[in-house]
Amino acid sequence: MSGFLFSNEQLREEAQIPKDDAFWDVLVVDDEEDIHQVTKLVLSDFRFEEKSLRFHHAYSAQQAMEILESDNSISVGLIDVVMENNHAGLDLIKFIRNDIANHDIRLILRTGQPGEAPEESVIRDYDINDYKNKTELTAVKLKTLLYSALRSHRDLQTIELHKKGLERIIAASSSFLECDNVHDFASTILDHVAQVLGLSDSEIYCAAATNRQTDSGSQFKLLAASGEGVEPSSEKIPNNVKNLFIETHNRKTSCKSCNEYVGYFTSKGGLETMLYVSKKSSLRSTDCQLLEFFANNIALAHDNLKLRETVKESQRELSYILGEAVEKRSKETGSHVKRVAMYSKLLAELYGINSYKAEIIKMASPLHDIGKIGIPDVILNKPGKLTSDEWELMQTHAQLGYEILKNSTNEILQCGATIAHQHHEKWDGSGYPQGLSGENIDIVGRITALADVFDALGSKRCYKTAWPMEKVISEIKSQKSKQFDPKLVDLFINNLEQFILIRDNHPD
């Protein structure tokens, strides 16, 4: 069973996470210094989820507004009603909820003058979480209030983190659809794990690797890695990460520690996926939950990618098989269509065509002579020069190839139809079958025309011997702006060594 191991990625700080995870921030708003001191004294030993309180103090509603505008880490606000005026606390609540739209902070209204703010109407008309008369607030009741408020705030933050994380997972998952191969897929994962968690780039180490079973055991090959101090080209998996991969793979279950997470998942296609995340600060439970969702999406997306790769490979092989069938009829080797395919892709990339379209051209170009299936063997394999009637019949293969492929809705075959139709058109308009010229010839036809001629001149045919490379290059240069697109000729000549390398690696 094949397997993938994916480690964590670098993150951007997007979620509203407390600035210091060691504290709960509490804002005390009251114009009486004694209230501030008593509140701090009563709550001095207060702890919730192993975090103590950090107090912020405001002695007027205006001062509280300034603090809240610049600091979004406040979890709870203890607010007096009567300060600079009889309704200053109520105005502050409206400011918090409406003006700065802070709906996470838990607001507890405390008043020593309940007549100025009747409890029922205040609770009904203002978005607060509790209302207490200062005279009834004992130490125990104040602590009870804080426990309740912080639990509520924690749950809201958890929901918000999940919401933002799921939004990032959706965004990341859509980008998987654009991946054309496994390496791109792994790199895309590494580009998104940090974003999913909403962390900074320097906080995370990530790695992605394949697991291959051999006689000597599991062999892990690194596909991609990211994080502080990681070299993108490195193929070495750190020993501690490799050991975690092996342990998780053997246990067939996810594991986590304070700072590390390795998720293990199997997809419907039987693929094993492992996601490794190492974070400088402690991993929260929400981080692990988001990673679980994300890794499940990775497994599903990878299944889809492998299926697309299988389909693409089938299409590529079919193109080669059809092209080779024609070449064999004319007693030529199948290496010709493979070389033309690779030349065409290279030319397309040099021309500036995107990688997706270049791959389409590569898969379609082997079909350039598909129309020769309708040409009699006696003409295809004639060792001497064709008569004018024979040449006229030979030329029909371009139109015939187009007719064979034109009605397909498949993108590769549509491109193949254009290539079959136009690969004998010439830049100066003297080609066939339509006599097109210049950029009226589709770029896919211009590219394949040059790739086809370069390979044909340097190969042995029934009607000629192979030309030496110097003569081939001289002929192509002489046909610049005549038979061939001048820009393509320049690109070809300037990158000749790459084309020669393809030829040498795929001999007849």
C-alpha positions as CSV (number, residue, x, y, z in Angstrom):
1,M,0.0,0.0,0.0
2,S,1.5,3.4,-1.0
3,G,1.6,6.1,1.6
4,F,2.1,9.8,2.1
5,L,3.4,11.6,5.1
6,F,2.7,15.3,5.3
7,S,4.2,17.6,7.8
8,N,3.0,21.0,8.9
9,E,3.2,24.2,7.1
10,Q,3.9,27.8,7.8
11,L,1.1,29.9,9.1
12,R,-0.1,33.5,9.0
13,E,-1.4,35.2,12.1
14,E,-5.0,35.8,11.1
15,A,-7.1,34.6,13.9
16,Q,-7.7,36.7,17.0
17,I,-5.6,34.8,19.4
18,P,-4.7,36.2,22.8
19,K,-1.4,38.0,22.8
20,D,-0.2,36.0,25.8
21,D,-1.6,32.5,26.2
22,A,-0.5,32.5,29.9
23,F,-3.2,34.9,31.0
24,W,-6.8,35.8,30.8
25,D,-7.1,39.6,30.3
26,V,-9.7,41.3,32.4
27,L,-10.7,45.0,32.1
28,V,-11.9,46.7,35.2
29,V,-13.8,49.9,34.4
30,D,-14.8,52.0,37.5
31,D,-14.1,55.5,38.8
32,E,-13.4,54.3,42.3
33,E,-9.9,53.2,43.0
34,D,-11.1,51.1,45.9
35,I,-13.1,48.9,43.5
36,H,-10.0,48.3,41.4
37,Q,-8.0,47.3,44.4
38,V,-10.6,45.0,46.0
39,T,-11.3,43.3,42.6
40,K,-7.6,42.5,42.2
41,L,-7.3,41.4,45.8
42,V,-10.3,39.0,45.6
43,L,-9.1,37.5,42.3
44,S,-5.4,37.5,43.0
45,D,-5.3,33.7,43.3
46,F,-7.9,33.0,40.6
47,R,-7.0,30.5,37.9
48,F,-9.0,29.0,35.1
49,E,-7.6,26.3,32.8
50,E,-4.2,26.8,34.5
51,K,-4.1,30.5,33.4
52,S,-4.2,33.4,35.9
53,L,-5.7,36.8,35.3
54,R,-4.0,39.9,34.0
55,F,-5.8,43.2,34.9
56,H,-6.3,46.3,32.8
57,H,-7.6,49.4,34.5
58,A,-9.8,52.2,33.2
59,Y,-11.3,54.9,35.4
60,S,-13.8,56.3,32.9
61,A,-15.8,55.0,30.0
62,Q,-13.7,57.1,27.7
63,Q,-10.4,55.6,28.9
64,A,-12.0,52.1,28.5
65,M,-12.9,52.9,24.9
66,E,-9.3,53.9,24.2
67,I,-8.0,50.6,25.7
68,L,-10.5,48.5,23.8
69,E,-9.8,50.2,20.4
70,S,-6.1,49.3,20.7
71,D,-6.3,45.9,22.4
72,N,-8.5,43.0,21.2
73,S,-7.2,40.5,23.8
74,I,-9.6,41.4,26.6
75,S,-11.7,38.4,27.6
76,V,-13.9,40.0,30.3
77,G,-15.0,43.5,31.1
78,L,-16.3,44.4,34.7
79,I,-18.1,47.7,34.0
80,D,-19.5,50.3,36.4
81,V,-22.7,52.2,35.2
82,V,-22.2,55.6,36.8
83,M,-18.8,57.2,36.1
84,E,-18.3,60.5,34.2
85,N,-22.1,60.6,33.9
86,N,-25.1,58.5,35.0
87,H,-25.1,56.3,31.9
88,A,-21.4,56.2,31.0
89,G,-21.2,52.4,31.5
90,L,-24.3,51.8,29.2
91,D,-22.7,54.1,26.5
92,L,-19.5,52.0,26.8
93,I,-21.5,48.8,26.2
94,K,-23.1,50.3,23.0
95,F,-19.6,51.4,21.9
96,I,-18.1,47.9,22.4
97,R,-20.9,46.0,20.7
98,N,-21.9,48.5,17.9
99,D,-19.0,50.8,17.2
100,I,-16.0,48.4,17.4
101,A,-18.2,45.3,16.9
102,N,-16.5,43.3,19.6
103,H,-19.0,40.5,20.4
104,D,-16.5,38.2,22.0
105,I,-15.7,40.1,25.2
106,R,-17.9,39.1,28.0
107,L,-19.5,42.1,29.7
108,I,-20.5,42.1,33.4
109,L,-22.3,45.3,34.5
110,R,-21.6,46.3,38.2
111,T,-23.4,49.2,39.8
112,G,-23.6,50.7,43.2
113,Q,-26.7,52.7,42.2
114,P,-29.2,50.2,40.7
115,G,-31.8,53.0,40.5
116,E,-29.9,54.6,37.7
117,A,-30.0,51.4,35.6
118,P,-32.9,49.1,36.4
119,E,-31.8,45.5,36.1
120,E,-34.6,44.2,33.9
121,S,-34.5,47.0,31.3
122,V,-30.7,46.9,31.2
123,I,-30.5,43.2,30.6
124,R,-33.3,43.5,28.0
125,D,-31.9,46.5,26.1
126,Y,-28.1,46.0,26.3
127,D,-26.0,43.2,25.1
128,I,-24.4,42.3,28.4
129,N,-23.7,38.9,30.0
130,D,-24.6,39.6,33.6
131,Y,-25.8,42.4,35.9
132,K,-24.8,42.7,39.6
133,N,-25.3,45.1,42.4
134,K,-21.9,45.8,44.0
135,T,-23.4,45.2,47.5
136,E,-24.3,41.6,46.6
137,L,-21.0,40.7,45.0
138,T,-19.2,38.6,47.6
139,A,-15.8,37.1,46.8
140,V,-17.3,33.7,46.0
141,K,-19.9,35.3,43.7
142,L,-17.3,37.4,41.8
143,K,-15.2,34.3,41.2
144,T,-18.3,32.4,40.1
145,L,-19.0,35.2,37.6
146,L,-15.5,35.0,36.2
147,Y,-15.6,31.3,35.8
148,S,-18.9,31.5,33.8
149,A,-17.7,34.5,31.7
150,L,-14.3,32.9,30.8
151,R,-15.9,29.6,29.9
152,S,-18.3,31.5,27.6
153,H,-15.4,33.6,26.1
154,R,-13.3,30.4,25.6
155,D,-16.1,28.7,23.8
156,L,-16.7,31.7,21.5
157,Q,-12.9,31.8,20.7
158,T,-13.0,28.1,19.9
159,I,-15.9,28.6,17.6
160,E,-14.2,31.5,15.9
161,L,-11.0,29.5,15.5
162,H,-12.8,26.6,14.0
163,K,-14.7,28.9,11.7
164,K,-11.6,30.6,10.4
165,G,-9.8,27.3,10.2
166,L,-12.6,25.7,8.2
167,E,-12.6,28.7,5.8
168,R,-8.9,28.2,5.3
169,I,-9.3,24.5,4.8
170,I,-11.9,25.2,2.1
171,A,-9.6,27.7,0.4
172,A,-6.7,25.3,0.6
173,S,-8.7,22.3,-0.7
174,S,-9.7,24.3,-3.8
175,S,-6.1,24.9,-4.6
176,F,-5.5,21.1,-4.6
177,L,-7.6,20.9,-7.7
178,E,-5.0,22.9,-9.6
179,C,-2.2,20.4,-8.8
180,D,-0.9,18.4,-11.7
181,N,1.4,16.0,-9.8
182,V,2.2,14.6,-6.4
183,H,5.1,17.0,-5.8
184,D,3.0,20.0,-6.5
185,F,0.3,18.5,-4.2
186,A,2.8,18.1,-1.4
187,S,4.1,21.6,-1.8
188,T,0.6,23.0,-1.8
189,I,-0.1,21.3,1.5
190,L,3.0,22.8,3.0
191,D,1.8,26.2,1.8
192,H,-1.5,25.9,3.6
193,V,-1.0,24.1,6.9
194,A,0.2,27.2,8.7
195,Q,-2.6,29.2,7.2
196,V,-5.2,26.7,8.4
197,L,-4.0,27.1,12.0
198,G,-3.5,30.9,11.7
199,L,0.1,31.0,12.9
200,S,3.2,32.8,11.9
201,D,5.7,31.3,9.5
202,S,8.5,31.0,12.1
203,E,6.3,28.9,14.4
204,I,6.0,25.8,12.3
205,Y,8.1,23.0,10.9
206,C,6.6,21.0,8.1
207,A,7.6,18.0,6.0
208,A,6.0,15.8,3.4
209,A,7.3,12.4,2.4
210,T,6.3,9.1,0.7
211,N,6.4,5.8,2.3
212,R,7.6,2.9,0.2
213,Q,7.7,-0.7,1.5
214,T,10.8,-2.6,0.6
215,D,12.4,-5.9,1.7
216,S,14.3,-3.9,4.3
217,G,11.3,-2.1,5.7
218,S,9.7,1.3,5.2
219,Q,11.7,3.8,3.1
220,F,10.7,7.4,3.4
221,K,11.5,9.9,0.7
222,L,11.0,13.6,1.4
223,L,8.7,15.4,-1.0
224,A,8.6,18.8,0.5
225,A,9.4,20.6,3.7
226,S,9.0,24.1,5.1
227,G,9.8,26.0,8.3
228,E,12.5,28.0,9.9
229,G,16.0,26.8,8.8
230,V,14.6,24.3,6.2
231,E,16.3,24.2,2.8
232,P,13.5,23.7,0.2
233,S,15.8,21.4,-1.9
234,S,16.8,19.2,1.1
235,E,15.8,15.5,0.7
236,K,16.8,14.6,4.3
237,I,14.1,13.8,6.9
238,P,15.2,14.8,10.4
239,N,15.6,11.6,12.5
240,N,13.1,12.7,15.1
241,V,10.5,13.3,12.3
242,K,11.3,10.0,10.6
243,N,10.9,8.1,13.9
244,L,7.5,9.7,14.4
245,F,6.5,8.7,10.9
246,I,7.5,5.1,11.5
247,E,5.9,4.9,14.9
248,T,2.6,6.5,13.6
249,H,2.7,4.3,10.5
250,N,3.1,1.1,12.6
251,R,0.4,2.2,15.2
252,K,-2.0,3.2,12.4
253,T,-3.4,5.9,14.6
254,S,-2.8,9.6,15.2
255,C,-0.6,10.8,18.1
256,K,0.2,14.2,19.6
257,S,2.3,15.7,22.3
258,C,2.5,19.3,23.7
259,N,4.3,20.6,20.6
260,E,4.0,17.9,17.9
261,Y,1.1,16.3,16.1
262,V,1.2,13.4,13.6
263,G,-2.2,12.6,12.1
264,Y,-2.8,9.2,10.5
265,F,-5.6,8.7,8.0
266,T,-6.6,6.2,5.3
267,S,-8.7,7.2,2.3
268,K,-11.3,5.2,0.4
269,G,-8.7,4.4,-2.1
270,G,-6.5,2.7,0.5
271,L,-4.0,5.6,0.7
272,E,-2.2,6.1,4.0
273,T,-1.7,9.8,4.8
274,M,0.3,11.2,7.7
275,L,0.4,14.9,8.5
276,Y,3.3,16.1,10.8
277,V,3.1,19.4,12.6
278,S,5.7,20.8,15.0
279,K,5.0,24.1,16.7
280,K,7.2,26.2,18.9
281,S,4.4,27.1,21.2
282,S,1.9,24.5,22.6
283,L,-0.6,22.9,20.3
284,R,-4.1,23.6,21.4
285,S,-6.9,21.1,21.1
286,T,-8.5,23.3,18.4
287,D,-5.2,23.1,16.4
288,C,-5.4,19.3,16.4
289,Q,-9.1,19.3,15.5
290,L,-8.4,21.5,12.5
291,L,-5.5,19.4,11.5
292,E,-7.8,16.3,11.6
293,F,-10.3,18.0,9.3
294,F,-7.5,19.2,7.0
295,A,-5.7,15.9,6.8
296,N,-8.9,14.1,5.9
297,N,-9.3,16.6,3.1
298,I,-5.8,15.9,2.0
299,A,-6.5,12.2,1.8
300,L,-9.6,12.7,-0.3
301,A,-7.9,15.3,-2.5
302,H,-4.9,13.0,-3.0
303,D,-7.2,10.1,-4.1
304,N,-8.8,12.5,-6.7
305,L,-5.3,13.6,-7.8
306,K,-4.2,10.0,-8.3
307,L,-7.3,9.2,-10.2
308,R,-6.7,12.3,-12.4
309,E,-3.1,11.2,-12.9
310,T,-4.3,7.7,-13.9
311,V,-6.7,9.2,-16.5
312,K,-4.0,11.6,-17.7
313,E,-1.5,8.8,-18.1
314,S,-4.1,6.7,-19.9
315,Q,-4.7,9.6,-22.3
316,R,-1.0,10.1,-22.8
317,E,-0.4,6.4,-23.5
318,L,-3.3,6.4,-25.9
319,S,-1.9,9.3,-27.8
320,Y,1.5,7.6,-28.0
321,I,-0.1,4.3,-29.1
322,L,-2.1,5.9,-31.9
323,G,0.9,7.9,-33.0
324,E,3.2,4.9,-32.9
325,A,0.6,2.8,-34.9
326,V,0.9,5.4,-37.7
327,E,4.7,5.5,-37.5
328,K,4.9,1.7,-37.7
329,R,2.8,1.7,-40.8
330,S,5.4,3.9,-42.4
331,K,8.2,1.7,-40.9
332,E,9.3,4.4,-38.5
333,T,10.0,4.0,-34.8
334,G,7.6,5.1,-32.0
335,S,10.4,7.1,-30.5
336,H,9.6,9.8,-33.1
337,V,6.3,10.7,-31.6
338,K,7.7,10.7,-28.0
339,R,10.5,13.0,-29.0
340,V,8.1,15.3,-30.9
341,A,5.9,15.3,-27.8
342,M,8.8,16.4,-25.5
343,Y,10.2,18.9,-28.0
344,S,6.7,20.4,-28.3
345,K,6.3,20.8,-24.6
346,L,9.7,22.4,-24.2
347,L,9.1,24.8,-27.0
348,A,5.7,25.7,-25.5
349,E,7.3,26.4,-22.1
350,L,10.1,28.5,-23.7
351,Y,7.4,30.4,-25.6
352,G,5.7,31.3,-22.3
353,I,2.7,29.0,-22.4
354,N,1.6,27.9,-19.0
355,S,2.5,24.4,-17.7
356,Y,-1.1,23.1,-18.0
357,K,-1.4,24.1,-21.7
358,A,2.2,22.9,-22.4
359,E,1.2,19.5,-21.0
360,I,-1.9,19.4,-23.2
361,I,0.3,20.1,-26.2
362,K,2.7,17.3,-25.2
363,M,-0.1,14.8,-25.0
364,A,-1.8,16.0,-28.3
365,S,1.3,16.4,-30.5
366,P,1.8,12.6,-31.0
367,L,-1.4,12.7,-33.0
368,H,0.0,15.1,-35.6
369,D,0.2,12.4,-38.3
370,I,-2.9,10.5,-37.3
371,G,-4.4,11.2,-40.7
372,K,-1.8,9.0,-42.3
373,I,-4.0,6.1,-41.3
374,G,-5.9,6.8,-44.5
375,I,-2.8,6.9,-46.8
376,P,-2.0,3.7,-48.7
377,D,1.1,1.8,-47.6
378,V,2.5,2.0,-51.1
379,I,2.7,5.8,-50.8
380,L,3.7,5.9,-47.1
381,N,6.7,3.5,-47.7
382,K,7.8,4.5,-51.1
383,P,11.6,4.8,-51.1
384,G,11.8,7.3,-53.8
385,K,10.3,10.7,-54.6
386,L,6.5,10.8,-54.8
387,T,4.8,11.7,-58.0
388,S,2.6,14.8,-58.1
389,D,-0.5,12.7,-57.7
390,E,1.0,10.7,-54.9
391,W,2.1,14.0,-53.2
392,E,-1.4,15.4,-53.5
393,L,-2.8,12.3,-51.9
394,M,-0.2,12.4,-49.1
395,Q,-1.1,16.0,-48.3
396,T,-4.7,14.9,-47.5
397,H,-3.5,13.4,-44.2
398,A,-3.6,16.8,-42.5
399,Q,-7.3,17.3,-43.4
400,L,-8.1,13.6,-42.7
401,G,-6.4,13.8,-39.2
402,Y,-8.5,16.9,-38.4
403,E,-11.7,15.2,-39.5
404,I,-10.9,12.1,-37.3
405,L,-10.5,14.2,-34.2
406,K,-12.5,17.4,-34.6
407,N,-15.8,16.2,-33.1
408,S,-14.3,15.1,-29.8
409,T,-15.1,17.2,-26.7
410,N,-11.9,16.0,-25.0
411,E,-9.4,18.9,-24.6
412,I,-6.4,16.8,-25.7
413,L,-8.1,15.5,-28.8
414,Q,-9.4,19.0,-29.7
415,C,-5.8,20.2,-29.5
416,G,-4.7,17.2,-31.5
417,A,-7.2,18.1,-34.2
418,T,-5.7,21.5,-34.5
419,I,-2.2,20.2,-34.6
420,A,-3.1,17.5,-37.2
421,H,-4.7,20.2,-39.4
422,Q,-2.0,22.8,-39.2
423,H,1.4,21.2,-38.6
424,H,2.2,21.5,-42.3
425,E,1.1,25.2,-42.6
426,K,4.0,27.6,-43.1
427,W,4.8,31.0,-41.7
428,D,4.9,32.5,-45.2
429,G,1.6,31.0,-46.2
430,S,3.0,28.4,-48.6
431,G,1.9,25.4,-46.6
432,Y,-1.1,23.1,-46.7
433,P,-4.0,22.3,-46.5
434,Q,-5.4,25.9,-45.9
435,G,-2.4,28.1,-46.8
436,L,-2.5,29.9,-43.5
437,S,0.3,32.3,-42.6
438,G,1.9,34.0,-39.6
439,E,-0.1,34.0,-36.4
440,N,-3.2,32.8,-38.3
441,I,-1.6,29.5,-37.7
442,D,-2.5,28.3,-34.2
443,I,0.6,28.3,-31.9
444,V,0.1,24.6,-31.2
445,G,0.5,24.0,-35.0
446,R,3.5,26.2,-35.3
447,I,5.2,24.5,-32.3
448,T,4.6,21.0,-33.5
449,A,5.7,21.9,-37.1
450,L,9.1,22.8,-35.8
451,A,9.4,19.9,-33.4
452,D,8.3,17.4,-36.2
453,V,10.7,18.7,-38.8
454,F,13.7,18.9,-36.4
455,D,13.2,15.2,-35.5
456,A,12.4,14.1,-39.0
457,L,15.5,15.7,-40.6
458,G,17.7,14.0,-38.0
459,S,16.1,10.6,-38.3
460,K,16.4,7.9,-41.0
461,R,13.4,7.5,-43.2
462,C,12.5,5.1,-46.0
463,Y,13.2,7.9,-48.5
464,K,16.3,9.4,-46.9
465,T,19.2,9.0,-44.5
466,A,19.5,10.9,-41.2
467,W,21.0,14.4,-41.6
468,P,24.0,15.4,-39.5
469,M,23.1,17.9,-36.8
470,E,25.0,20.8,-38.4
471,K,22.9,20.4,-41.6
472,V,19.6,20.1,-39.6
473,I,20.3,23.4,-37.7
474,S,21.4,25.1,-40.9
475,E,18.1,24.1,-42.6
476,I,16.0,25.3,-39.7
477,K,17.8,28.6,-39.6
478,S,17.2,29.0,-43.3
479,Q,13.5,28.4,-42.9
480,K,13.1,31.1,-40.2
481,S,10.2,33.4,-41.2
482,K,9.6,31.1,-44.2
483,Q,8.4,27.7,-42.9
484,F,8.7,28.4,-39.2
485,D,7.7,31.1,-36.7
486,P,10.8,33.3,-36.3
487,K,10.3,33.6,-32.5
488,L,10.2,29.8,-32.1
489,V,13.3,29.4,-34.2
490,D,15.2,31.8,-32.0
491,L,14.0,30.0,-28.9
492,F,15.0,26.7,-30.4
493,I,18.5,27.8,-31.4
494,N,19.1,29.6,-28.1
495,N,18.2,26.4,-26.2
496,L,19.5,23.8,-28.6
497,E,21.4,21.8,-26.0
498,Q,18.0,21.0,-24.2
499,F,16.5,19.6,-27.5
500,I,19.7,17.6,-28.2
501,L,19.5,16.1,-24.7
502,I,16.0,14.9,-25.4
503,R,17.1,13.3,-28.7
504,D,20.0,11.6,-27.1
505,N,18.0,10.2,-24.2
506,H,15.3,8.8,-26.5
507,P,17.1,7.1,-29.5
508,D,15.4,5.0,-32.1
